[in-house]
């Protein structure tokens, strides 16, 4: 049982990091996808303001991040329950 809980916690950590990195705020990976669709003047502003957006997201976005990550963890939980049954 302790090994399965450890593996479960590793899965949760990977999901949190994956969803967090897909948020379109520079320097996260999701920003690289979004910035290719922006016109050049807006892209420059987007790149320079990215660190501010990241700081705001980290310090004030706890509830926002929770709403993004919870459904993904719930889906992974339901898949694991189906596999275990």
Biopython code that builds the backbone (N, CA, C, O; Angstrom):
import numpy as np
from Bio.PDB.StructureBuilder import StructureBuilder

atoms = [
    (1, "UNK", "N", (0.808, -1.204, 0.000)),
    (1, "UNK", "CA", (0.000, 0.000, 0.000)),
    (1, "UNK", "C", (0.857, 1.277, 0.000)),
    (1, "UNK", "O", (0.528, 2.199, -0.746)),
    (2, "UNK", "N", (1.925, 1.383, 0.784)),
    (2, "UNK", "CA", (2.714, 2.619, 0.759)),
    (2, "UNK", "C", (3.320, 2.908, -0.615)),
    (2, "UNK", "O", (3.444, 4.070, -1.004)),
    (3, "UNK", "N", (3.695, 1.866, -1.346)),
    (3, "UNK", "CA", (4.278, 2.097, -2.676)),
    (3, "UNK", "C", (3.229, 2.648, -3.626)),
    (3, "UNK", "O", (3.531, 3.532, -4.428)),
    (4, "UNK", "N", (1.998, 2.142, -3.552)),
    (4, "UNK", "CA", (0.948, 2.652, -4.432)),
    (4, "UNK", "C", (0.601, 4.104, -4.095)),
    (4, "UNK", "O", (0.323, 4.896, -4.996)),
    (5, "UNK", "N", (0.614, 4.458, -2.818)),
    (5, "UNK", "CA", (0.373, 5.863, -2.438)),
    (5, "UNK", "C", (1.501, 6.760, -2.931)),
    (5, "UNK", "O", (1.256, 7.882, -3.374)),
    (6, "UNK", "N", (2.716, 6.278, -2.855)),
    (6, "UNK", "CA", (3.856, 7.033, -3.348)),
    (6, "UNK", "C", (3.747, 7.259, -4.854)),
    (6, "UNK", "O", (3.990, 8.366, -5.334)),
    (7, "UNK", "N", (3.387, 6.226, -5.593)),
    (7, "UNK", "CA", (3.229, 6.347, -7.043)),
    (7, "UNK", "C", (2.076, 7.295, -7.366)),
    (7, "UNK", "O", (2.164, 8.082, -8.308)),
    (8, "UNK", "N", (0.997, 7.222, -6.588)),
    (8, "UNK", "CA", (-0.132, 8.140, -6.789)),
    (8, "UNK", "C", (0.302, 9.589, -6.580)),
    (8, "UNK", "O", (-0.052, 10.459, -7.375)),
    (9, "UNK", "N", (1.051, 9.852, -5.534)),
    (9, "UNK", "CA", (1.525, 11.215, -5.272)),
    (9, "UNK", "C", (2.456, 11.698, -6.382)),
    (9, "UNK", "O", (2.417, 12.870, -6.754)),
    (10, "UNK", "N", (3.287, 10.815, -6.910)),
    (10, "UNK", "CA", (4.134, 11.184, -8.050)),
    (10, "UNK", "C", (3.287, 11.553, -9.261)),
    (10, "UNK", "O", (3.608, 12.494, -9.986)),
    (11, "UNK", "N", (2.193, 10.803, -9.480)),
    (11, "UNK", "CA", (1.297, 11.120, -10.584)),
    (11, "UNK", "C", (0.666, 12.495, -10.394)),
    (11, "UNK", "O", (0.585, 13.276, -11.342)),
    (12, "UNK", "N", (0.220, 12.794, -9.182)),
    (12, "UNK", "CA", (-0.403, 14.091, -8.912)),
    (12, "UNK", "C", (0.597, 15.225, -9.147)),
    (12, "UNK", "O", (0.244, 16.254, -9.723)),
    (13, "UNK", "N", (1.828, 15.042, -8.708)),
    (13, "UNK", "CA", (2.861, 16.061, -8.924)),
    (13, "UNK", "C", (3.095, 16.277, -10.411)),
    (13, "UNK", "O", (3.232, 17.418, -10.853)),
    (14, "UNK", "N", (3.143, 15.205, -11.188)),
    (14, "UNK", "CA", (3.335, 15.340, -12.632)),
    (14, "UNK", "C", (2.167, 16.039, -13.302)),
    (14, "UNK", "O", (2.370, 16.836, -14.218)),
    (15, "UNK", "N", (0.946, 15.757, -12.863)),
    (15, "UNK", "CA", (-0.223, 16.433, -13.430)),
    (15, "UNK", "C", (-0.188, 17.918, -13.108)),
    (15, "UNK", "O", (-0.435, 18.748, -13.983)),
    (16, "UNK", "N", (0.115, 18.257, -11.868)),
    (16, "UNK", "CA", (0.182, 19.670, -11.472)),
    (16, "UNK", "C", (1.236, 20.410, -12.305)),
    (16, "UNK", "O", (0.973, 21.501, -12.812)),
    (17, "UNK", "N", (2.410, 19.825, -12.443)),
    (17, "UNK", "CA", (3.460, 20.478, -13.227)),
    (17, "UNK", "C", (3.088, 20.584, -14.701)),
    (17, "UNK", "O", (3.372, 21.596, -15.342)),
    (18, "UNK", "N", (2.455, 19.545, -15.243)),
    (18, "UNK", "CA", (2.059, 19.575, -16.649)),
    (18, "UNK", "C", (1.017, 20.635, -16.934)),
    (18, "UNK", "O", (1.156, 21.392, -17.895)),
    (19, "UNK", "N", (-0.027, 20.706, -16.118)),
    (19, "UNK", "CA", (-1.080, 21.712, -16.317)),
    (19, "UNK", "C", (-0.519, 23.112, -16.086)),
    (19, "UNK", "O", (-0.842, 24.039, -16.830)),
    (20, "UNK", "N", (0.306, 23.270, -15.076)),
    (20, "UNK", "CA", (0.898, 24.581, -14.800)),
    (20, "UNK", "C", (1.743, 25.055, -15.970)),
    (20, "UNK", "O", (1.683, 26.230, -16.333)),
    (21, "UNK", "N", (2.525, 24.174, -16.565)),
    (21, "UNK", "CA", (3.376, 24.568, -17.694)),
    (21, "UNK", "C", (2.581, 24.893, -18.945)),
    (21, "UNK", "O", (3.089, 25.610, -19.807)),
    (22, "UNK", "N", (1.364, 24.403, -19.083)),
    (22, "UNK", "CA", (0.563, 24.677, -20.274)),
    (22, "UNK", "C", (-0.197, 26.000, -20.188)),
    (22, "UNK", "O", (-0.836, 26.401, -21.161)),
    (23, "UNK", "N", (-0.142, 26.676, -19.063)),
    (23, "UNK", "CA", (-0.787, 27.985, -18.935)),
    (23, "UNK", "C", (-0.049, 28.973, -19.846)),
    (23, "UNK", "O", (1.180, 29.038, -19.815)),
    (24, "UNK", "N", (-0.793, 29.744, -20.660)),
    (24, "UNK", "CA", (-0.127, 30.625, -21.632)),
    (24, "UNK", "C", (0.427, 31.918, -21.043)),
    (24, "UNK", "O", (0.056, 33.009, -21.475)),
    (25, "UNK", "N", (1.301, 31.798, -20.072)),
    (25, "UNK", "CA", (1.990, 32.944, -19.476)),
    (25, "UNK", "C", (3.485, 32.712, -19.649)),
    (25, "UNK", "O", (4.000, 31.681, -19.218)),
    (26, "UNK", "N", (4.197, 33.660, -20.277)),
    (26, "UNK", "CA", (5.647, 33.473, -20.414)),
    (26, "UNK", "C", (6.295, 33.415, -19.047)),
    (26, "UNK", "O", (5.853, 34.145, -18.160)),
    (27, "UNK", "N", (7.258, 32.643, -18.824)),
    (27, "UNK", "CA", (8.067, 31.776, -19.674)),
    (27, "UNK", "C", (7.583, 30.333, -19.712)),
    (27, "UNK", "O", (8.345, 29.451, -20.108)),
    (28, "UNK", "N", (6.344, 30.064, -19.316)),
    (28, "UNK", "CA", (5.832, 28.696, -19.329)),
    (28, "UNK", "C", (5.663, 28.211, -20.767)),
    (28, "UNK", "O", (5.589, 29.018, -21.694)),
    (29, "UNK", "N", (5.602, 26.901, -20.949)),
    (29, "UNK", "CA", (5.565, 26.322, -22.290)),
    (29, "UNK", "C", (4.306, 26.684, -23.068)),
    (29, "UNK", "O", (4.350, 26.777, -24.295)),
    (30, "UNK", "N", (3.204, 26.886, -22.392)),
    (30, "UNK", "CA", (1.969, 27.253, -23.076)),
    (30, "UNK", "C", (2.061, 28.597, -23.779)),
    (30, "UNK", "O", (1.320, 28.853, -24.728)),
    (31, "UNK", "N", (2.955, 29.449, -23.329)),
    (31, "UNK", "CA", (3.102, 30.761, -23.965)),
    (31, "UNK", "C", (3.719, 30.650, -25.348)),
    (31, "UNK", "O", (3.459, 31.490, -26.209)),
    (32, "UNK", "N", (4.535, 29.626, -25.573)),
    (32, "UNK", "CA", (5.168, 29.475, -26.881)),
    (32, "UNK", "C", (4.139, 29.143, -27.952)),
    (32, "UNK", "O", (4.301, 29.530, -29.110)),
    (33, "UNK", "N", (3.098, 28.440, -27.583)),
    (33, "UNK", "CA", (2.036, 28.127, -28.537)),
    (33, "UNK", "C", (1.232, 29.383, -28.830)),
    (33, "UNK", "O", (0.970, 29.692, -29.993)),
    (34, "UNK", "N", (0.839, 30.105, -27.801)),
    (34, "UNK", "CA", (0.005, 31.288, -27.973)),
    (34, "UNK", "C", (0.729, 32.402, -28.713)),
    (34, "UNK", "O", (0.123, 33.078, -29.545)),
    (35, "UNK", "N", (1.995, 32.608, -28.432)),
    (35, "UNK", "CA", (2.701, 33.756, -29.013)),
    (35, "UNK", "C", (2.854, 33.660, -30.521)),
    (35, "UNK", "O", (3.040, 34.687, -31.174)),
    (36, "UNK", "N", (2.783, 32.469, -31.100)),
    (36, "UNK", "CA", (2.895, 32.337, -32.559)),
    (36, "UNK", "C", (1.651, 32.833, -33.276)),
    (36, "UNK", "O", (1.693, 33.072, -34.483)),
    (37, "UNK", "N", (0.553, 32.994, -32.564)),
    (37, "UNK", "CA", (-0.677, 33.489, -33.160)),
    (37, "UNK", "C", (-0.860, 34.997, -32.979)),
    (37, "UNK", "O", (-1.824, 35.570, -33.487)),
    (38, "UNK", "N", (0.051, 35.635, -32.266)),
    (38, "UNK", "CA", (-0.065, 37.071, -31.999)),
    (38, "UNK", "C", (0.664, 37.883, -33.060)),
    (38, "UNK", "O", (1.698, 37.447, -33.566)),
    (39, "UNK", "N", (0.136, 39.075, -33.410)),
    (39, "UNK", "CA", (0.872, 39.971, -34.308)),
    (39, "UNK", "C", (2.152, 40.474, -33.631)),
    (39, "UNK", "O", (2.256, 40.459, -32.404)),
    (40, "UNK", "N", (3.106, 40.912, -34.418)),
    (40, "UNK", "CA", (4.439, 41.280, -33.918)),
    (40, "UNK", "C", (4.418, 42.337, -32.803)),
    (40, "UNK", "O", (5.097, 42.139, -31.795)),
    (41, "UNK", "N", (3.671, 43.455, -32.930)),
    (41, "UNK", "CA", (3.714, 44.442, -31.825)),
    (41, "UNK", "C", (3.150, 43.889, -30.510)),
    (41, "UNK", "O", (3.675, 44.173, -29.434)),
    (42, "UNK", "N", (2.092, 43.108, -30.606)),
    (42, "UNK", "CA", (1.500, 42.545, -29.400)),
    (42, "UNK", "C", (2.420, 41.471, -28.819)),
    (42, "UNK", "O", (2.499, 41.310, -27.601)),
    (43, "UNK", "N", (3.109, 40.742, -29.684)),
    (43, "UNK", "CA", (4.024, 39.695, -29.236)),
    (43, "UNK", "C", (5.165, 40.276, -28.402)),
    (43, "UNK", "O", (5.572, 39.677, -27.407)),
    (44, "UNK", "N", (5.685, 41.445, -28.804)),
    (44, "UNK", "CA", (6.771, 42.068, -28.038)),
    (44, "UNK", "C", (6.304, 42.466, -26.639)),
    (44, "UNK", "O", (7.015, 42.255, -25.656)),
    (45, "UNK", "N", (5.115, 43.036, -26.558)),
    (45, "UNK", "CA", (4.558, 43.414, -25.253)),
    (45, "UNK", "C", (4.288, 42.160, -24.428)),
    (45, "UNK", "O", (4.559, 42.129, -23.228)),
    (46, "UNK", "N", (3.755, 41.135, -25.074)),
    (46, "UNK", "CA", (3.462, 39.864, -24.404)),
    (46, "UNK", "C", (4.731, 39.251, -23.817)),
    (46, "UNK", "O", (4.715, 38.740, -22.697)),
    (47, "UNK", "N", (5.816, 39.299, -24.559)),
    (47, "UNK", "CA", (7.082, 38.734, -24.074)),
    (47, "UNK", "C", (7.669, 39.535, -22.921)),
    (47, "UNK", "O", (8.196, 38.954, -21.972)),
    (48, "UNK", "N", (7.584, 40.872, -22.987)),
    (48, "UNK", "CA", (8.171, 41.688, -21.929)),
    (48, "UNK", "C", (7.335, 41.675, -20.650)),
    (48, "UNK", "O", (7.886, 41.793, -19.556)),
    (49, "UNK", "N", (6.045, 41.537, -20.769)),
    (49, "UNK", "CA", (5.169, 41.538, -19.597)),
    (49, "UNK", "C", (4.984, 40.138, -19.003)),
    (49, "UNK", "O", (4.275, 39.974, -18.010)),
    (50, "UNK", "N", (5.610, 39.150, -19.599)),
    (50, "UNK", "CA", (5.407, 37.772, -19.168)),
    (50, "UNK", "C", (5.807, 37.499, -17.747)),
    (50, "UNK", "O", (5.089, 36.795, -17.036)),
    (51, "UNK", "N", (6.921, 38.026, -17.305)),
    (51, "UNK", "CA", (7.373, 37.768, -15.931)),
    (51, "UNK", "C", (6.403, 38.364, -14.915)),
    (51, "UNK", "O", (6.181, 37.795, -13.846)),
    (52, "UNK", "N", (5.834, 39.506, -15.255)),
    (52, "UNK", "CA", (4.848, 40.110, -14.348)),
    (52, "UNK", "C", (3.629, 39.201, -14.254)),
    (52, "UNK", "O", (3.108, 38.963, -13.165)),
    (53, "UNK", "N", (3.174, 38.691, -15.406)),
    (53, "UNK", "CA", (2.035, 37.780, -15.419)),
    (53, "UNK", "C", (2.300, 36.513, -14.640)),
    (53, "UNK", "O", (1.415, 36.003, -13.954)),
    (54, "UNK", "N", (3.506, 36.006, -14.742)),
    (54, "UNK", "CA", (3.865, 34.799, -14.006)),
    (54, "UNK", "C", (3.859, 35.059, -12.506)),
    (54, "UNK", "O", (3.363, 34.234, -11.739)),
    (55, "UNK", "N", (4.399, 36.185, -12.081)),
    (55, "UNK", "CA", (4.398, 36.523, -10.653)),
    (55, "UNK", "C", (2.977, 36.692, -10.128)),
    (55, "UNK", "O", (2.658, 36.226, -9.034)),
    (56, "UNK", "N", (2.127, 37.352, -10.899)),
    (56, "UNK", "CA", (0.730, 37.520, -10.495)),
    (56, "UNK", "C", (0.045, 36.159, -10.408)),
    (56, "UNK", "O", (-0.723, 35.898, -9.482)),
    (57, "UNK", "N", (0.329, 35.302, -11.375)),
    (57, "UNK", "CA", (-0.271, 33.967, -11.383)),
    (57, "UNK", "C", (0.166, 33.148, -10.177)),
    (57, "UNK", "O", (-0.651, 32.461, -9.565)),
    (58, "UNK", "N", (1.426, 33.213, -9.837)),
    (58, "UNK", "CA", (1.939, 32.424, -8.711)),
    (58, "UNK", "C", (1.436, 32.973, -7.376)),
    (58, "UNK", "O", (1.022, 32.198, -6.513)),
    (59, "UNK", "N", (1.464, 34.281, -7.193)),
    (59, "UNK", "CA", (1.108, 34.857, -5.897)),
    (59, "UNK", "C", (-0.393, 34.998, -5.666)),
    (59, "UNK", "O", (-0.861, 34.859, -4.535)),
    (60, "UNK", "N", (-1.157, 35.274, -6.734)),
    (60, "UNK", "CA", (-2.581, 35.554, -6.549)),
    (60, "UNK", "C", (-3.487, 34.547, -7.249)),
    (60, "UNK", "O", (-4.710, 34.656, -7.158)),
    (61, "UNK", "N", (-2.917, 33.583, -7.935)),
    (61, "UNK", "CA", (-3.731, 32.683, -8.741)),
    (61, "UNK", "C", (-3.960, 31.319, -8.143)),
    (61, "UNK", "O", (-4.232, 30.374, -8.884)),
    (62, "UNK", "N", (-3.863, 31.171, -6.839)),
    (62, "UNK", "CA", (-4.040, 29.862, -6.217)),
    (62, "UNK", "C", (-5.392, 29.242, -6.509)),
    (62, "UNK", "O", (-5.470, 28.057, -6.835)),
    (63, "UNK", "N", (-6.450, 30.016, -6.398)),
    (63, "UNK", "CA", (-7.792, 29.517, -6.677)),
    (63, "UNK", "C", (-7.947, 29.203, -8.162)),
    (63, "UNK", "O", (-8.569, 28.205, -8.527)),
    (64, "UNK", "N", (-7.387, 30.047, -9.011)),
    (64, "UNK", "CA", (-7.424, 29.823, -10.456)),
    (64, "UNK", "C", (-6.692, 28.542, -10.821)),
    (64, "UNK", "O", (-7.191, 27.737, -11.607)),
    (65, "UNK", "N", (-5.508, 28.354, -10.248)),
    (65, "UNK", "CA", (-4.738, 27.134, -10.515)),
    (65, "UNK", "C", (-5.471, 25.898, -10.003)),
    (65, "UNK", "O", (-5.437, 24.847, -10.644)),
    (66, "UNK", "N", (-6.119, 26.013, -8.877)),
    (66, "UNK", "CA", (-6.872, 24.889, -8.331)),
    (66, "UNK", "C", (-8.002, 24.486, -9.273)),
    (66, "UNK", "O", (-8.249, 23.296, -9.466)),
    (67, "UNK", "N", (-8.685, 25.458, -9.856)),
    (67, "UNK", "CA", (-9.772, 25.163, -10.793)),
    (67, "UNK", "C", (-9.253, 24.553, -12.091)),
    (67, "UNK", "O", (-9.966, 23.785, -12.736)),
    (68, "UNK", "N", (-8.040, 24.877, -12.478)),
    (68, "UNK", "CA", (-7.459, 24.282, -13.675)),
    (68, "UNK", "C", (-6.988, 22.849, -13.433)),
    (68, "UNK", "O", (-7.153, 21.988, -14.297)),
    (69, "UNK", "N", (-6.414, 22.596, -12.288)),
    (69, "UNK", "CA", (-5.763, 21.320, -12.024)),
    (69, "UNK", "C", (-6.735, 20.265, -11.502)),
    (69, "UNK", "O", (-6.570, 19.084, -11.810)),
    (70, "UNK", "N", (-7.730, 20.651, -10.732)),
    (70, "UNK", "CA", (-8.648, 19.686, -10.115)),
    (70, "UNK", "C", (-9.357, 18.778, -11.122)),
    (70, "UNK", "O", (-9.426, 17.574, -10.876)),
    (71, "UNK", "N", (-9.890, 19.285, -12.245)),
    (71, "UNK", "CA", (-10.553, 18.373, -13.188)),
    (71, "UNK", "C", (-9.604, 17.349, -13.804)),
    (71, "UNK", "O", (-10.006, 16.217, -14.074)),
    (72, "UNK", "N", (-8.361, 17.733, -14.026)),
    (72, "UNK", "CA", (-7.395, 16.801, -14.610)),
    (72, "UNK", "C", (-7.063, 15.700, -13.611)),
    (72, "UNK", "O", (-6.957, 14.533, -13.989)),
    (73, "UNK", "N", (-6.900, 16.055, -12.351)),
    (73, "UNK", "CA", (-6.635, 15.045, -11.325)),
    (73, "UNK", "C", (-7.856, 14.150, -11.138)),
    (73, "UNK", "O", (-7.716, 12.945, -10.929)),
    (74, "UNK", "N", (-9.053, 14.732, -11.212)),
    (74, "UNK", "CA", (-10.270, 13.925, -11.115)),
    (74, "UNK", "C", (-10.382, 12.921, -12.253)),
    (74, "UNK", "O", (-10.786, 11.779, -12.036)),
    (75, "UNK", "N", (-10.027, 13.338, -13.466)),
    (75, "UNK", "CA", (-10.050, 12.416, -14.605)),
    (75, "UNK", "C", (-9.029, 11.299, -14.426)),
    (75, "UNK", "O", (-9.319, 10.139, -14.718)),
    (76, "UNK", "N", (-7.845, 11.640, -13.950)),
    (76, "UNK", "CA", (-6.823, 10.617, -13.704)),
    (76, "UNK", "C", (-7.281, 9.662, -12.603)),
    (76, "UNK", "O", (-7.043, 8.458, -12.693)),
    (77, "UNK", "N", (-7.931, 10.182, -11.572)),
    (77, "UNK", "CA", (-8.448, 9.320, -10.507)),
    (77, "UNK", "C", (-9.492, 8.341, -11.043)),
    (77, "UNK", "O", (-9.472, 7.159, -10.700)),
    (78, "UNK", "N", (-10.404, 8.834, -11.885)),
    (78, "UNK", "CA", (-11.437, 7.942, -12.410)),
    (78, "UNK", "C", (-10.837, 6.871, -13.321)),
    (78, "UNK", "O", (-11.315, 5.737, -13.334)),
    (79, "UNK", "N", (-9.807, 7.212, -14.073)),
    (79, "UNK", "CA", (-9.126, 6.210, -14.902)),
    (79, "UNK", "C", (-8.455, 5.163, -14.024)),
    (79, "UNK", "O", (-8.534, 3.968, -14.309)),
    (80, "UNK", "N", (-7.797, 5.602, -12.961)),
    (80, "UNK", "CA", (-7.149, 4.656, -12.062)),
    (80, "UNK", "C", (-8.157, 3.750, -11.354)),
    (80, "UNK", "O", (-7.886, 2.569, -11.136)),
    (81, "UNK", "N", (-9.315, 4.300, -10.995)),
    (81, "UNK", "CA", (-10.338, 3.486, -10.344)),
    (81, "UNK", "C", (-10.870, 2.430, -11.300)),
    (81, "UNK", "O", (-11.103, 1.292, -10.893)),
    (82, "UNK", "N", (-11.068, 2.792, -12.576)),
    (82, "UNK", "CA", (-11.528, 1.809, -13.571)),
    (82, "UNK", "C", (-10.502, 0.714, -13.781)),
    (82, "UNK", "O", (-10.859, -0.454, -13.933)),
    (83, "UNK", "N", (-9.228, 1.081, -13.791)),
    (83, "UNK", "CA", (-8.169, 0.094, -13.992)),
    (83, "UNK", "C", (-8.081, -0.844, -12.786)),
    (83, "UNK", "O", (-7.895, -2.051, -12.942)),
    (84, "UNK", "N", (-8.216, -0.285, -11.596)),
    (84, "UNK", "CA", (-8.080, -1.078, -10.376)),
    (84, "UNK", "C", (-9.269, -2.003, -10.141)),
    (84, "UNK", "O", (-9.144, -2.999, -9.429)),
    (85, "UNK", "N", (-10.416, -1.687, -10.728)),
    (85, "UNK", "CA", (-11.618, -2.500, -10.477)),
    (85, "UNK", "C", (-11.638, -3.766, -11.283)),
    (85, "UNK", "O", (-12.582, -4.549, -11.180)),
]
sb = StructureBuilder()
sb.init_structure("model")
sb.init_model(0)
sb.init_chain("A")
sb.init_seg("    ")
for serial, (resi, resn, name, xyz) in enumerate(atoms, 1):
    if name == "N":
        sb.init_residue(resn, " ", resi, " ")
    sb.init_atom(name, np.array(xyz, "f"), 0.0, 1.0, " ", f" {name:<3s}", serial, name[0])
structure = sb.get_structure()
